[in-house]
Amino acid sequence: MEPKLLVVEDEEGMLEEMQTYLQREGFRVLTARTGIEALTMTRSERPDLVVLDWMLPGKSGIDVCREIRQTSHCGIIMVTARSDESDKIVGLEIGADDYLTKPFSLRELASRIRALLRRLRGPEDMTTYLERDNLIISEAKCQVFKDGQEIQLTPTEFKILYTLAVRPGIVFSRLQLLKVALEDEYKGYERTMDSHIRNLRRKLEDDTANPRYIQTVYGFGYRFGERS
């Protein structure tokens, strides 16, 4: 199952940017804009990791971090414009696991999140399970469940589905999908991808004429629906 993140940031634009990027990277992302809201959501949602801004209205990130540590062992990454070493030490001493100074790239943020999750969980493969709305996809067991019921897929169908589901909204050409599904045997079989897609839709979709999961991008290829 995807790791659950809580991103706490009072700047709306930055919060939306982080949420969108991290969701595309395969995380489940909850958001909060105040310290009080962050504490409430930490207790009710039990996130695996909290990305916590230092400067928050009402209750500071430092106070929030200290209170989270009283009841939870989730990962905490402090985010701040403060660059002094003494500030970093304060954050780490009151319970933060890592510290990221603004400005930072979203790619670095995702990398720090994955590194901390690996430390917290051990060498577990973070992409073993994907949860896409009412689908659960197990890479390790090559299994797919819809509303708790297993859907029987061929190995090729599974590889295609997993490739699309890992990156919702990203368009893959027929050739890209065939390289993943058939590896060195894909040459000359590009048009067969349409048949695999039809079979996947028949097994997964409630309405094959209006697919929810595997969508066609005319002239380009296929993508996994972002609404899932």
Residue frames as a rotation matrix with the C-alpha (Angstrom) as fourth column:
MET 1
0.580 0.815 0.000 0.00
0.815 -0.580 0.000 0.00
0.000 0.000 -1.000 0.00
GLU 2
0.147 -0.522 0.840 1.23
0.417 -0.738 -0.531 3.51
0.897 0.428 0.109 -0.80
PRO 3
-0.606 -0.388 -0.694 2.87
0.794 -0.247 -0.555 5.46
0.044 -0.888 0.458 2.03
LYS 4
0.527 0.828 0.193 0.57
0.763 -0.561 0.322 8.09
0.375 -0.023 -0.927 3.50
LEU 5
-0.645 -0.763 0.046 2.02
0.698 -0.613 -0.370 11.59
0.310 -0.207 0.928 3.84
LEU 6
0.620 0.697 -0.360 0.76
0.766 -0.637 0.086 14.65
-0.169 -0.329 -0.929 5.68
VAL 7
-0.416 -0.719 0.557 2.14
0.796 -0.584 -0.159 17.88
0.439 0.377 0.815 4.20
VAL 8
0.475 0.523 -0.707 1.77
0.828 -0.538 0.159 20.91
-0.297 -0.661 -0.689 6.48
GLU 9
-0.719 -0.653 0.236 2.34
0.692 -0.644 0.325 24.29
-0.060 0.397 0.916 4.81
ASP 10
-0.058 0.751 -0.658 0.49
0.515 -0.542 -0.664 27.60
-0.855 -0.377 -0.355 5.20
GLU 11
-0.498 -0.130 -0.857 1.36
-0.580 -0.686 0.441 28.96
-0.645 0.716 0.266 1.74
GLU 12
0.409 0.843 0.349 -1.48
-0.309 0.488 -0.816 27.68
-0.859 0.226 0.460 -0.43
GLY 13
0.701 -0.153 -0.696 0.40
-0.706 -0.015 -0.708 27.76
0.098 0.988 -0.119 -3.74
MET 14
-0.384 -0.921 -0.066 3.38
-0.876 0.386 -0.289 25.86
0.292 -0.053 -0.955 -2.38
LEU 15
-0.386 0.329 0.862 1.11
-0.513 0.700 -0.497 23.37
-0.767 -0.634 -0.101 -0.62
GLU 16
0.704 0.710 -0.033 -0.77
-0.385 0.342 -0.857 22.59
-0.597 0.616 0.514 -3.84
GLU 17
0.404 -0.643 -0.651 2.49
-0.835 0.031 -0.549 22.25
0.373 0.766 -0.524 -5.77
MET 18
-0.636 -0.661 0.397 3.93
-0.770 0.576 -0.275 19.77
-0.046 -0.481 -0.876 -3.26
GLN 19
-0.050 0.713 0.700 0.68
-0.418 0.621 -0.663 17.79
-0.907 -0.325 0.266 -3.10
THR 20
0.803 0.389 -0.452 0.42
-0.544 0.170 -0.822 17.45
-0.243 0.906 0.348 -6.88
TYR 21
0.074 -0.871 -0.486 4.06
-0.869 0.183 -0.460 16.42
0.490 0.456 -0.743 -7.32
LEU 22
-0.682 -0.398 0.614 4.10
-0.693 0.619 -0.369 13.90
-0.233 -0.677 -0.698 -4.49
GLN 23
0.299 0.841 0.451 0.85
-0.435 0.541 -0.719 12.30
-0.849 0.019 0.528 -5.67
ARG 24
0.752 -0.080 -0.654 2.43
-0.637 0.164 -0.753 11.83
0.167 0.983 0.072 -9.09
GLU 25
-0.315 -0.946 -0.078 5.35
-0.830 0.314 -0.461 10.17
0.461 -0.081 -0.884 -7.35
GLY 26
-0.229 0.309 -0.923 3.01
0.006 0.949 0.316 7.53
0.973 0.067 -0.219 -5.96
PHE 27
-0.958 -0.102 -0.268 2.27
0.265 0.037 -0.964 8.80
0.109 -0.994 -0.009 -2.44
ARG 28
0.188 0.982 -0.036 -1.08
0.823 -0.138 0.551 9.32
0.535 -0.133 -0.834 -0.77
VAL 29
-0.788 -0.582 0.200 -1.00
0.443 -0.763 -0.472 12.96
0.427 -0.283 0.859 0.29
LEU 30
0.421 0.821 -0.386 -3.04
0.893 -0.302 0.334 14.68
0.157 -0.485 -0.860 2.99
THR 31
-0.415 -0.575 0.705 -2.64
0.459 -0.801 -0.384 18.40
0.786 0.164 0.596 3.63
ALA 32
0.470 0.495 -0.731 -2.97
0.879 -0.335 0.338 20.87
-0.077 -0.802 -0.593 6.50
ARG 33
0.183 -0.354 0.917 -2.34
0.437 -0.806 -0.399 24.63
0.881 0.474 0.007 6.71
THR 34
0.342 -0.089 0.936 -2.18
-0.730 -0.652 0.204 25.21
0.592 -0.753 -0.288 10.47
GLY 35
-0.724 -0.687 0.059 -0.51
-0.536 0.506 -0.676 23.53
0.434 -0.521 -0.735 13.41
ILE 36
-0.380 0.671 0.637 -3.82
-0.692 0.250 -0.677 22.68
-0.613 -0.698 0.370 15.07
GLU 37
0.629 0.621 -0.467 -5.12
-0.767 0.401 -0.501 21.07
-0.123 0.674 0.729 11.89
ALA 38
-0.051 -0.751 -0.659 -1.87
-0.664 0.518 -0.539 19.11
0.746 0.410 -0.524 11.55
LEU 39
-0.831 -0.255 0.494 -2.18
-0.554 0.446 -0.702 17.68
-0.041 -0.858 -0.513 15.06
THR 40
0.067 0.950 0.305 -5.80
-0.726 0.256 -0.638 16.72
-0.684 -0.179 0.707 14.50
MET 41
0.667 0.193 -0.719 -5.04
-0.715 0.438 -0.546 14.95
0.209 0.878 0.430 11.23
THR 42
-0.426 -0.872 -0.241 -1.99
-0.685 0.485 -0.544 13.19
0.591 -0.067 -0.804 12.67
ARG 43
-0.679 0.227 0.699 -4.18
-0.553 0.468 -0.689 11.67
-0.483 -0.854 -0.192 15.38
SER 44
0.301 0.941 0.154 -7.05
-0.549 0.303 -0.779 10.70
-0.780 0.151 0.608 13.05
GLU 45
0.813 0.052 -0.580 -5.18
-0.574 0.239 -0.783 9.68
0.098 0.970 0.224 9.88
ARG 46
0.590 -0.654 0.473 -1.95
-0.062 0.548 0.834 8.23
-0.805 -0.522 0.282 11.33
PRO 47
0.864 -0.287 -0.413 0.34
-0.469 -0.165 -0.868 9.22
0.181 0.944 -0.277 8.45
ASP 48
0.713 -0.691 -0.122 3.59
0.691 0.721 -0.049 7.36
0.121 -0.049 0.991 7.80
LEU 49
-0.443 -0.893 -0.074 5.46
0.894 -0.446 0.031 10.64
-0.061 -0.052 0.997 7.46
VAL 50
0.709 0.616 -0.344 4.82
0.610 -0.780 -0.140 14.36
-0.355 -0.111 -0.928 8.07
VAL 51
-0.343 -0.705 0.621 6.41
0.836 -0.531 -0.140 17.13
0.428 0.471 0.771 6.01
LEU 52
0.485 0.566 -0.667 6.18
0.870 -0.390 0.302 19.99
-0.090 -0.726 -0.681 8.50
ASP 53
0.169 -0.366 0.915 6.78
0.366 -0.839 -0.403 23.70
0.915 0.403 -0.008 7.88
TRP 54
-0.620 -0.514 -0.593 8.53
0.738 -0.125 -0.664 25.52
0.267 -0.849 0.456 10.73
MET 55
-0.954 0.236 -0.184 6.52
-0.161 -0.923 -0.349 28.75
-0.252 -0.303 0.919 10.49
LEU 56
-0.549 0.836 -0.001 2.79
0.621 0.409 0.668 28.09
0.559 0.366 -0.744 10.87
PRO 57
-0.373 0.482 0.793 -0.09
-0.480 -0.831 0.280 30.28
0.794 -0.276 0.542 12.07
GLY 58
0.611 0.747 0.262 -1.32
-0.554 0.167 0.816 29.69
0.566 -0.644 0.515 15.61
LYS 59
0.767 -0.407 0.496 1.08
-0.209 0.572 0.793 26.94
-0.606 -0.712 0.354 16.62
SER 60
0.177 -0.791 -0.585 4.63
-0.960 -0.269 0.073 26.70
-0.216 0.549 -0.808 15.28
GLY 61
0.521 -0.072 -0.851 6.06
-0.459 0.816 -0.351 23.68
0.720 0.573 0.392 13.51
ILE 62
-0.615 -0.788 -0.005 8.42
-0.356 0.284 -0.890 23.15
0.703 -0.546 -0.456 16.44
ASP 63
-0.512 0.512 0.690 5.50
-0.791 0.034 -0.611 22.92
-0.336 -0.858 0.388 18.87
VAL 64
0.567 0.736 -0.370 3.62
-0.824 0.515 -0.237 20.63
0.016 0.439 0.898 16.48
CYS 65
0.078 -0.638 -0.766 6.66
-0.394 0.686 -0.612 18.38
0.916 0.349 -0.198 16.12
ARG 66
-0.815 -0.413 0.407 7.07
-0.504 0.157 -0.849 18.16
0.286 -0.897 -0.336 19.88
GLU 67
-0.141 0.853 0.502 3.40
-0.852 0.153 -0.500 17.21
-0.503 -0.498 0.706 20.37
ILE 68
0.562 0.288 -0.775 3.42
-0.714 0.643 -0.279 14.65
0.418 0.710 0.567 17.55
ARG 69
-0.321 -0.822 -0.471 6.39
-0.387 0.568 -0.727 12.96
0.864 -0.052 -0.500 19.19
GLN 70
-0.573 0.168 0.802 4.39
-0.804 0.075 -0.590 12.45
-0.159 -0.983 0.092 22.38
THR 71
0.206 0.804 0.558 2.03
-0.534 0.570 -0.624 10.01
-0.820 -0.170 0.547 20.65
SER 72
0.974 0.225 0.000 3.53
-0.103 0.448 -0.888 8.98
-0.200 0.865 0.459 17.29
HIS 73
0.080 -0.970 0.229 6.70
0.136 0.238 0.962 7.46
-0.987 -0.046 0.151 15.83
CYS 74
0.805 0.252 0.537 5.94
0.548 0.033 -0.836 8.61
-0.229 0.967 -0.112 12.28
GLY 75
-0.258 -0.920 0.295 8.71
0.965 -0.233 0.119 10.19
-0.041 0.316 0.948 10.22
ILE 76
0.763 0.451 -0.464 9.00
0.446 -0.886 -0.129 13.99
-0.469 -0.108 -0.877 10.38
ILE 77
-0.257 -0.786 0.562 10.81
0.956 -0.293 0.027 16.22
0.143 0.544 0.827 7.91
MET 78
0.270 0.274 -0.923 11.03
0.511 -0.853 -0.104 19.85
-0.816 -0.443 -0.371 9.02
VAL 79
0.004 -0.197 0.980 10.88
0.949 -0.307 -0.065 22.44
0.314 0.931 0.186 6.23
THR 80
0.609 0.169 -0.775 12.05
0.559 -0.785 0.268 26.00
-0.563 -0.596 -0.573 6.88
ALA 81
0.797 -0.365 0.481 13.70
0.175 -0.624 -0.762 29.11
0.578 0.692 -0.433 5.47
ARG 82
0.756 -0.546 0.362 16.01
-0.599 -0.352 0.720 29.11
-0.265 -0.761 -0.593 8.51
SER 83
0.702 -0.557 -0.444 19.51
-0.086 0.553 -0.829 27.98
0.707 0.620 0.340 7.56
ASP 84
0.064 -0.703 0.708 21.38
-0.933 -0.294 -0.207 28.42
0.354 -0.648 -0.675 10.85
GLU 85
-0.471 -0.337 -0.815 22.91
-0.118 0.940 -0.321 25.23
0.874 -0.055 -0.483 12.22
SER 86
-0.974 0.105 0.201 21.46
-0.203 -0.004 -0.979 26.01
-0.102 -0.994 0.025 15.66
ASP 87
-0.127 0.985 -0.117 17.92
-0.959 -0.151 -0.238 25.98
-0.252 0.082 0.964 14.21
LYS 88
0.085 0.082 -0.993 18.57
-0.600 0.800 0.015 22.60
0.795 0.595 0.118 12.59
ILE 89
-0.822 -0.459 -0.336 19.82
-0.002 0.593 -0.805 21.22
0.569 -0.662 -0.488 15.89
VAL 90
-0.688 0.646 0.330 16.69
-0.619 -0.286 -0.731 22.46
-0.378 -0.708 0.597 17.67
GLY 91
0.180 0.816 -0.550 14.46
-0.974 0.227 0.019 20.73
0.140 0.532 0.835 15.14
LEU 92
-0.077 -0.284 -0.956 16.32
-0.293 0.923 -0.251 17.45
0.953 0.261 -0.154 15.37
GLU 93
-0.935 -0.355 0.022 16.49
-0.112 0.233 -0.966 17.51
0.338 -0.905 -0.257 19.15
ILE 94
-0.499 0.806 0.317 12.74
-0.718 -0.179 -0.673 17.90
-0.486 -0.563 0.668 19.59
GLY 95
-0.046 0.457 0.888 12.03
-0.073 0.885 -0.460 14.89
-0.996 -0.086 -0.007 17.36
ALA 96
0.692 0.256 -0.675 12.41
-0.659 -0.160 -0.735 15.69
-0.297 0.953 0.058 13.65
ASP 97
0.598 -0.451 0.663 14.13
0.392 0.886 0.249 13.02
-0.699 0.111 0.707 11.57
ASP 98
-0.266 -0.651 0.711 15.35
0.962 -0.132 0.240 15.29
-0.062 0.748 0.661 8.78
TYR 99
0.179 0.164 -0.970 15.59
0.307 -0.946 -0.104 18.97
-0.935 -0.279 -0.220 7.89
LEU 100
-0.105 -0.140 0.985 15.09
0.994 -0.003 0.105 20.66
-0.012 0.990 0.140 4.51
THR 101
-0.358 -0.142 -0.923 15.93
0.359 -0.933 0.004 24.33
-0.862 -0.330 0.385 3.92
LYS 102
0.689 0.634 0.350 13.94
0.620 -0.267 -0.738 26.51
-0.375 0.726 -0.577 1.52
PRO 103
0.385 0.730 -0.564 14.23
-0.903 0.173 -0.393 26.90
-0.189 0.661 0.726 -1.39
PHE 104
-0.523 -0.490 0.697 14.40
-0.313 0.872 0.377 23.23
-0.792 -0.021 -0.610 -2.36
SER 105
-0.632 0.296 -0.716 13.40
-0.709 0.154 0.689 21.19
0.314 0.943 0.112 -5.39
LEU 106
0.405 0.857 0.319 10.39
-0.906 0.422 0.020 18.90
-0.118 -0.297 0.947 -5.27
ARG 107
0.536 -0.310 -0.785 12.63
-0.234 0.839 -0.491 16.14
0.811 0.447 0.378 -6.59
GLU 108
-0.612 -0.787 0.080 14.87
-0.248 0.095 -0.964 16.52
0.751 -0.610 -0.253 -3.53
LEU 109
-0.290 0.597 0.748 11.84
-0.954 -0.121 -0.273 16.49
-0.073 -0.793 0.604 -1.24
ALA 110
0.736 0.597 -0.319 10.59
-0.637 0.771 -0.028 13.21
0.230 0.224 0.947 -2.75
SER 111
0.140 -0.782 -0.608 14.08
-0.073 0.604 -0.794 11.73
0.987 0.155 0.027 -2.44
ARG 112
-0.726 -0.379 0.574 14.31
-0.547 -0.186 -0.816 12.71
0.417 -0.906 -0.072 1.23
ILE 113
0.170 0.882 0.440 10.87
-0.980 0.198 -0.018 11.22
-0.103 -0.428 0.898 1.89
ARG 114
0.743 0.106 -0.660 11.79
-0.338 0.911 -0.235 7.89
0.577 0.398 0.713 0.30
ALA 115
-0.278 -0.934 -0.222 15.10
-0.121 0.264 -0.957 7.75
0.953 -0.239 -0.187 2.15
LEU 116
-0.618 0.096 0.780 13.41
-0.779 -0.210 -0.591 8.38
0.108 -0.973 0.204 5.50
LEU 117
0.511 0.857 0.064 10.68
-0.859 0.511 0.025 5.82
-0.011 -0.068 0.998 4.82
ARG 118
0.429 -0.436 -0.791 13.34
-0.146 0.831 -0.536 3.25
0.891 0.346 0.293 3.98
ARG 119
-0.670 -0.708 0.222 15.07
-0.302 -0.014 -0.953 3.95
0.678 -0.706 -0.205 7.28
LEU 120
-0.340 0.625 0.702 11.80
-0.934 -0.134 -0.332 3.65
-0.113 -0.769 0.630 9.19
ARG 121
0.656 0.754 0.046 10.60
-0.724 0.645 -0.245 0.49
-0.214 0.127 0.968 7.46
GLY 122
0.026 -0.705 0.709 13.84
-0.071 0.706 0.705 -1.26
-0.997 -0.069 -0.031 6.59
PRO 123
-0.807 -0.548 -0.220 14.67
-0.242 -0.033 0.970 -2.57
-0.539 0.836 -0.106 3.11
GLU 124
-0.072 0.867 0.493 11.03
0.535 0.451 -0.715 -3.10
-0.842 0.212 -0.496 2.09
ASP 125
-0.806 -0.125 0.578 10.31
0.587 -0.291 0.755 -2.22
0.074 0.948 0.308 -1.54
MET 126
-0.692 0.518 -0.502 8.20
-0.042 -0.724 -0.689 0.94
-0.720 -0.456 0.523 -1.38
THR 127
-0.438 0.552 -0.710 6.47
-0.897 -0.312 0.312 0.14
-0.050 0.774 0.632 -4.67
THR 128
-0.994 0.046 0.104 5.36
0.045 0.999 -0.014 -3.38
-0.104 -0.010 -0.994 -3.74
TYR 129
-0.246 0.969 0.031 1.75
0.915 0.243 -0.323 -2.26
-0.320 -0.051 -0.946 -3.29
LEU 130
-0.977 0.106 0.188 -0.13
-0.023 -0.916 0.401 0.43
0.214 0.387 0.897 -5.16
GLU 131
-0.343 0.922 -0.178 -3.57
0.736 0.146 -0.661 1.64
-0.584 -0.358 -0.729 -4.14
ARG 132
-0.995 0.095 0.022 -5.54
-0.054 -0.723 0.689 3.37
0.081 0.684 0.725 -6.87
ASP 133
-0.270 0.945 0.183 -9.05
-0.904 -0.315 0.290 4.17
0.332 -0.087 0.939 -5.62
ASN 134
0.542 0.551 0.634 -10.72
-0.752 0.655 0.074 0.74
-0.375 -0.517 0.770 -5.37
LEU 135
0.784 -0.389 -0.485 -7.78
-0.061 0.728 -0.683 -1.12
0.618 0.565 0.547 -6.96
ILE 136
0.556 -0.730 0.397 -4.92
-0.590 -0.011 0.807 -2.67
-0.585 -0.683 -0.437 -5.01
ILE 137
0.832 -0.354 -0.428 -1.96
-0.273 0.411 -0.870 -3.81
0.484 0.840 0.245 -7.12
SER 138
0.691 -0.610 0.389 0.73
-0.255 0.299 0.920 -6.04
-0.677 -0.734 0.051 -5.65
GLU 139
0.444 -0.621 -0.646 3.95
-0.863 -0.102 -0.495 -5.99
0.242 0.777 -0.581 -7.65
ALA 140
-0.491 -0.738 0.462 5.61
-0.846 0.531 -0.049 -8.69
-0.209 -0.415 -0.885 -5.53
LYS 141
-0.453 0.401 0.796 2.71
-0.023 0.888 -0.460 -11.15
-0.891 -0.227 -0.393 -5.92
CYS 142
-0.985 0.092 -0.142 1.57
-0.154 -0.128 0.980 -10.03
0.072 0.988 0.140 -9.40
GLN 143
-0.446 0.884 -0.141 -1.98
0.895 0.434 -0.105 -9.72
-0.032 -0.173 -0.984 -8.10
VAL 144
-0.879 0.292 0.376 -4.73
-0.188 -0.939 0.288 -7.15
0.437 0.183 0.881 -8.64
PHE 145
-0.553 0.741 -0.381 -7.79
0.814 0.383 -0.436 -6.70
-0.177 -0.551 -0.815 -6.41
LYS 146
-0.747 0.448 0.491 -10.85
-0.136 -0.826 0.546 -4.60
0.651 0.342 0.678 -7.18
ASP 147
0.098 0.775 0.624 -13.18
-0.854 -0.256 0.452 -3.93
0.510 -0.577 0.638 -4.25
GLY 148
-0.020 -0.222 0.975 -11.49
-0.862 0.498 0.095 -6.83
-0.507 -0.838 -0.201 -2.46
GLN 149
0.777 0.334 0.534 -12.02
-0.032 0.867 -0.497 -9.31
-0.629 0.368 0.684 -5.30
GLU 150
-0.276 -0.959 0.062 -8.99
-0.030 0.073 0.997 -10.63
-0.961 0.273 -0.049 -7.17
ILE 151
0.738 0.388 -0.552 -8.89
-0.524 -0.186 -0.831 -9.91
-0.425 0.903 0.066 -10.92
GLN 152
0.360 -0.601 0.714 -7.11
0.433 0.785 0.443 -12.57
-0.827 0.149 0.543 -12.96
LEU 153
0.737 -0.213 -0.641 -4.60
-0.595 -0.654 -0.466 -11.02
-0.320 0.725 -0.609 -15.38
THR 154
0.815 -0.577 0.058 -2.02
0.510 0.666 -0.545 -12.53
0.276 0.474 0.836 -17.68
PRO 155
0.125 -0.852 -0.508 1.64
0.828 -0.192 0.527 -11.63
-0.547 -0.486 0.682 -16.95
THR 156
-0.641 -0.347 0.684 1.66
0.717 -0.588 0.374 -9.25
0.272 0.731 0.626 -19.93
GLU 157
0.272 0.834 0.480 -1.56
0.429 -0.552 0.715 -7.56
0.861 0.012 -0.508 -18.82
PHE 158
0.735 -0.019 -0.678 -0.19
0.668 -0.149 0.729 -7.16
-0.115 -0.989 -0.097 -15.31
LYS 159
-0.312 -0.941 -0.131 3.04
0.867 -0.338 0.366 -5.55
-0.389 0.001 0.921 -16.51
ILE 160
-0.484 0.212 0.849 1.10
0.546 -0.685 0.483 -3.09
0.684 0.697 0.216 -18.64
LEU 161
0.602 0.797 0.038 -1.29
0.421 -0.357 0.834 -2.20
0.678 -0.486 -0.551 -15.83
TYR 162
0.521 -0.448 -0.726 1.48
0.785 -0.082 0.614 -1.78
-0.335 -0.890 0.309 -13.26
THR 163
-0.545 -0.772 0.327 3.55
0.838 -0.482 0.256 0.41
-0.041 0.413 0.910 -15.59
LEU 164
-0.243 0.548 0.800 0.59
0.343 -0.723 0.599 2.74
0.907 0.420 -0.012 -16.13
ALA 165
0.697 0.673 -0.246 -0.60
0.429 -0.116 0.896 2.75
0.575 -0.730 -0.370 -12.51
VAL 166
0.026 -0.768 -0.640 2.79
0.990 -0.067 0.121 3.69
-0.136 -0.637 0.759 -11.05
ARG 167
-0.864 -0.375 -0.334 2.57
0.314 -0.923 0.224 7.08
-0.393 0.089 0.915 -12.79
PRO 168
0.073 0.984 0.163 -1.08
0.855 0.023 -0.518 8.18
-0.514 0.177 -0.840 -13.11
GLY 169
0.734 0.357 -0.578 -1.70
0.073 -0.887 -0.456 10.75
-0.676 0.293 -0.677 -15.81
ILE 170
-0.217 -0.887 -0.408 1.57
-0.570 -0.225 0.791 10.09
-0.793 0.404 -0.457 -17.64
VAL 171
0.761 0.534 -0.369 1.10
-0.582 0.308 -0.753 9.05
-0.288 0.787 0.545 -21.27
PHE 172
-0.278 -0.790 0.547 2.90
-0.247 0.609 0.754 5.94
-0.928 0.074 -0.364 -22.54
SER 173
-0.104 0.183 -0.978 3.13
-0.994 -0.030 0.100 5.07
-0.011 0.983 0.185 -26.23
ARG 174
0.901 0.421 -0.104 2.28
-0.431 0.897 -0.100 1.57
0.052 0.135 0.989 -27.47
LEU 175
0.420 -0.821 -0.386 5.97
-0.023 0.416 -0.909 0.96
0.907 0.391 0.156 -28.08
GLN 176
-0.393 -0.552 0.736 6.96
-0.732 -0.297 -0.613 1.99
0.557 -0.779 -0.287 -24.55
LEU 177
0.284 0.597 0.750 4.40
-0.913 0.406 0.022 -0.36
-0.292 -0.692 0.661 -23.03
LEU 178
0.933 0.054 -0.357 5.44
-0.216 0.876 -0.431 -3.23
0.290 0.479 0.829 -25.27
LYS 179
-0.004 -0.999 -0.053 9.08
-0.331 0.052 -0.942 -2.81
0.944 0.014 -0.330 -24.29
VAL 180
-0.404 -0.067 0.912 8.04
-0.914 -0.016 -0.406 -3.22
0.042 -0.998 -0.054 -20.66
ALA 181
0.456 0.766 0.453 5.60
-0.783 0.587 -0.206 -6.07
-0.424 -0.261 0.867 -21.26
LEU 182
0.999 -0.014 0.047 7.51
0.037 0.840 -0.542 -8.14
-0.032 0.543 0.839 -23.83
GLU 183
0.396 -0.911 -0.118 11.07
-0.085 -0.164 0.983 -6.87
-0.914 -0.379 -0.143 -23.26
ASP 184
-0.572 -0.764 -0.299 13.26
-0.366 -0.089 0.926 -8.06
-0.734 0.639 -0.229 -26.17
GLU 185
-0.709 0.326 0.626 10.33
0.608 0.732 0.307 -9.69
-0.358 0.598 -0.717 -27.97
TYR 186
-0.011 0.803 -0.596 8.30
0.240 -0.576 -0.781 -6.53
-0.971 -0.152 -0.186 -28.64
LYS 187
-0.679 -0.325 -0.658 9.48
-0.443 -0.533 0.721 -5.82
-0.585 0.781 0.218 -32.20
GLY 188
-0.896 0.349 -0.274 6.73
-0.164 0.313 0.936 -6.17
0.412 0.883 -0.223 -34.77
TYR 189
-0.447 0.744 -0.496 3.97
0.827 0.555 0.088 -6.44
0.341 -0.371 -0.864 -32.15
GLU 190
-0.999 -0.045 -0.019 3.15
0.049 -0.907 -0.418 -2.77
0.002 -0.419 0.908 -31.61
ARG 191
-0.466 0.885 0.009 -0.48
-0.641 -0.344 0.686 -3.03
0.610 0.314 0.727 -32.73
THR 192
-0.204 0.386 -0.899 -1.11
0.437 0.858 0.270 -5.98
0.876 -0.338 -0.344 -30.40
MET 193
-0.970 -0.172 -0.170 -1.07
0.228 -0.418 -0.880 -3.47
0.081 -0.892 0.445 -27.54
ASP 194
-0.534 0.838 0.113 -4.62
-0.769 -0.536 0.348 -2.48
0.352 0.099 0.931 -28.49
SER 195
0.131 0.573 -0.809 -5.76
-0.121 0.819 0.561 -6.06
0.984 0.025 0.176 -27.83
HIS 196
-0.527 -0.389 -0.756 -4.07
0.679 0.342 -0.650 -6.14
0.511 -0.856 0.084 -24.43
ILE 197
-0.974 0.183 0.135 -5.70
-0.225 -0.862 -0.454 -2.83
0.033 -0.473 0.881 -23.53
ARG 198
-0.175 0.962 -0.207 -9.14
-0.694 0.029 0.719 -4.11
0.698 0.270 0.663 -24.59
ASN 199
0.040 0.151 -0.988 -8.70
0.364 0.918 0.155 -7.19
0.930 -0.366 -0.019 -22.42
LEU 200
-0.832 -0.391 -0.393 -7.60
0.507 -0.249 -0.825 -5.11
0.225 -0.886 0.406 -19.43
ARG 201
-0.778 0.591 0.214 -10.59
-0.602 -0.798 0.016 -2.82
0.180 -0.116 0.977 -19.78
ARG 202
0.015 0.810 -0.586 -12.95
-0.375 0.548 0.748 -5.76
0.927 0.209 0.312 -20.06
LYS 203
-0.084 -0.131 -0.988 -11.60
0.669 0.727 -0.154 -7.14
0.739 -0.674 0.026 -16.77
LEU 204
-0.727 -0.408 -0.552 -11.24
0.686 -0.424 -0.591 -3.87
0.007 -0.809 0.588 -14.85
GLU 205
-0.960 0.259 0.104 -13.66
-0.242 -0.958 0.151 -1.27
0.139 0.119 0.983 -16.12
ASP 206
-0.447 0.891 0.079 -17.31
0.247 0.207 -0.947 -0.91
-0.860 -0.404 -0.313 -15.15
ASP 207
0.765 0.631 -0.132 -17.94
0.081 -0.297 -0.952 0.87
-0.639 0.717 -0.278 -18.46
THR 208
-0.040 -0.868 0.496 -15.45
0.753 0.300 0.586 0.02
-0.657 0.396 0.641 -21.21
ALA 209
0.284 0.202 0.937 -16.83
0.860 -0.486 -0.156 2.83
0.424 0.850 -0.312 -23.40
ASN 210
0.636 -0.094 0.766 -15.94
-0.285 -0.951 0.119 5.35
0.717 -0.294 -0.631 -20.69
PRO 211
0.286 -0.563 -0.776 -12.83
0.613 0.730 -0.303 3.89
0.737 -0.389 0.553 -19.04
ARG 212
0.981 0.097 0.169 -11.96
-0.082 -0.583 0.808 5.02
0.177 -0.807 -0.564 -15.55
TYR 213
0.613 -0.779 0.134 -8.53
0.124 0.263 0.957 3.44
-0.780 -0.570 0.258 -15.25
ILE 214
-0.413 -0.800 0.436 -6.91
0.540 0.171 0.824 2.89
-0.734 0.575 0.361 -18.66
GLN 215
0.563 0.652 -0.508 -7.57
0.109 -0.668 -0.736 5.86
-0.820 0.359 -0.447 -20.88
THR 216
0.184 -0.439 0.879 -6.67
0.976 0.188 -0.111 6.45
-0.116 0.879 0.463 -24.52
VAL 217
0.165 -0.209 -0.964 -4.81
-0.040 -0.978 0.206 9.62
-0.985 0.004 -0.170 -25.49
TYR 218
0.800 0.308 0.515 -5.52
0.418 0.331 -0.846 9.75
-0.431 0.892 0.136 -29.20
GLY 219
0.843 -0.526 0.114 -2.42
-0.113 -0.380 -0.918 10.01
0.527 0.761 -0.380 -31.36
PHE 220
0.069 -0.849 0.524 -0.10
-0.903 -0.276 -0.329 9.30
0.423 -0.450 -0.786 -28.43
GLY 221
-0.682 -0.342 -0.646 -0.95
-0.086 0.915 -0.394 6.19
0.726 -0.213 -0.654 -26.42
TYR 222
0.356 0.798 -0.485 -2.43
0.381 0.350 0.856 5.35
0.853 -0.490 -0.180 -23.02
ARG 223
-0.620 -0.494 0.610 -2.45
-0.391 -0.480 -0.786 6.63
0.680 -0.725 0.104 -19.47
PHE 224
-0.477 0.459 -0.749 -3.82
0.814 0.553 -0.179 5.61
0.333 -0.695 -0.638 -16.09
GLY 225
0.279 0.719 0.637 -6.67
0.425 -0.687 0.589 7.94
0.861 0.107 -0.497 -15.07
GLU 226
-0.706 -0.614 0.353 -5.60
0.021 -0.516 -0.856 10.59
0.708 -0.597 0.377 -12.55
ARG 227
0.003 0.783 0.623 -8.99
-0.820 -0.355 0.450 10.57
0.573 -0.512 0.640 -10.85
SER 228
0.754 0.223 -0.618 -8.14
0.063 0.912 0.406 7.06
0.653 -0.345 0.674 -9.59
